[in-house]
């Protein structure tokens, strides 16, 4: 927790020390992964102007296995999926009513996938509307 309050120059060395300790010593209450995930999360929040590669270089670790990286990657995939699905809906059906957009943009990944499959059978906006109603997303 000290990483959150100590000055930035000291934070880097302290974070590197904690990561190294997690890798080399047995810790009774937390796993190596949990400690590293905590350190990475704090560093990402504290050094908001740095990108992934800079944080990796700073800590001398690969962030791809960290929870914060995987969560950010998942958020990116969901955003890309929503964007692609809206493009496909517009291409297939024309203008998608503004009232439907917030409902589509709020869909979780599983429902986005379901809508993507259902879209193959849509021929009109009414088909989309029926699908949204069947999902209890619109009255």
Helices and strands as residue ranges (DSSP letters): G 2-4, H 8-24, H 32-46, H 52-59, G 63-65, H 67-93, H 98-105, H 109-119, H 125-134
